[in-house]
Amino acid sequence: MGLQKIYDLTVELEQLVTDEKQSMSRDELIAKLRQLLDARGRLTAELSGTCSEAERPMGERIAEMNRTINKQLHLIKQEITNDMNHFRHRKRSINRYRNPYTGPTKDGMFLDKRE
């Protein structure tokens, strides 16, 4: 019974990460992913170490779906990292534009700010 619940959560996770056109924002997606992963983690901790022959195909299907989920989660993480780097670069560029004389000059010229 516990493996069936894990399977259902895994199917829901796979559908959530593989939907190309998601109607929810990134924050909602991350919250939903965290909720499903936590629930699946708790159920996985409760499982016994042995499984029957009837449960073996379901376990193999879960492992297959986990590979797909991990790839998609890695892509989502990479997208978030790229957005953070882009934001950091944009922020630095805006600051350089607003205060062009705060950093070192490229030609080695010294600008006296006291005058």
C-alpha positions in Angstrom: 0.0 0.0 0.0 2.8 2.4 0.8 4.6 1.8 -2.5 1.3 2.7 -4.4 1.2 6.1 -2.6 4.9 6.7 -3.5 4.1 5.7 -7.1 1.1 8.2 -7.2 3.2 11.0 -5.8 6.0 10.2 -8.2 3.6 10.3 -11.2 2.3 13.7 -9.9 5.8 15.0 -9.6 6.7 13.8 -13.1 3.6 15.5 -14.6 4.4 18.7 -12.7 8.0 19.0 -13.9 7.4 17.9 -17.5 4.5 20.3 -18.2 6.0 22.8 -20.7 3.2 25.4 -20.3 2.7 25.7 -16.7 0.0 28.1 -15.5 1.6 28.7 -12.1 4.5 31.0 -11.2 7.9 29.7 -10.4 7.4 30.3 -6.7 4.1 28.3 -6.7 5.9 25.5 -8.7 8.8 25.4 -6.2 6.3 25.3 -3.2 4.3 22.4 -4.9 7.5 20.5 -5.7 8.8 20.9 -2.1 5.4 19.7 -0.7 5.4 16.6 -3.0 9.0 15.7 -2.4 8.6 16.0 1.4 5.5 13.8 1.4 7.3 11.2 -0.8 10.4 11.4 1.4 8.3 10.6 4.5 6.6 7.7 2.8 9.9 6.4 1.5 11.3 6.4 5.1 8.4 4.3 6.3 8.9 1.6 3.7 10.4 -1.7 4.7 13.5 -2.9 3.0 11.9 -5.9 1.1 9.4 -5.9 -1.7 7.3 -8.6 -3.2 7.6 -9.7 -6.8 4.3 -7.9 -7.6 5.8 -4.6 -6.4 9.1 -5.0 -8.3 7.8 -3.6 -11.7 6.2 -0.7 -9.8 9.6 0.0 -8.1 11.4 -0.1 -11.4 8.9 2.3 -12.9 9.4 4.7 -10.0 13.2 4.5 -10.5 12.7 5.3 -14.2 10.4 8.3 -13.4 13.0 9.5 -10.8 15.6 9.8 -13.5 13.2 12.0 -15.6 12.3 14.0 -12.5 16.0 14.6 -11.6 16.8 15.8 -15.1 13.9 18.2 -15.1 14.7 19.5 -11.6 18.3 20.0 -12.7 17.0 22.1 -15.7 14.8 24.2 -13.4 17.7 24.8 -11.0 19.9 25.8 -14.0 17.3 28.2 -15.1 17.0 29.8 -11.7 20.8 30.1 -11.5 21.0 31.7 -14.9 18.3 34.2 -13.9 20.2 35.0 -10.7 23.4 35.6 -12.6 21.6 37.7 -15.2 20.1 39.8 -12.4 23.5 40.2 -10.6 25.1 41.3 -13.9 22.3 43.7 -14.7 22.6 45.2 -11.2 26.3 45.7 -11.6 25.9 47.3 -15.0 23.3 49.7 -13.6 25.6 50.7 -10.7 28.5 51.3 -13.1 26.3 53.5 -15.3 25.0 55.5 -12.4 28.5 55.9 -10.7 31.1 55.7 -13.5 34.0 57.0 -11.3 33.7 54.6 -8.4 35.8 51.8 -9.7 39.3 51.6 -11.1 39.7 53.3 -14.5 40.8 51.4 -17.5 43.5 53.8 -18.7 45.2 54.2 -15.3 44.1 57.8 -14.9 43.7 59.2 -11.4 40.7 61.4 -10.7 40.9 63.6 -7.7 37.4 63.7 -6.1 38.2 66.5 -3.6 38.1 69.4 -6.1 
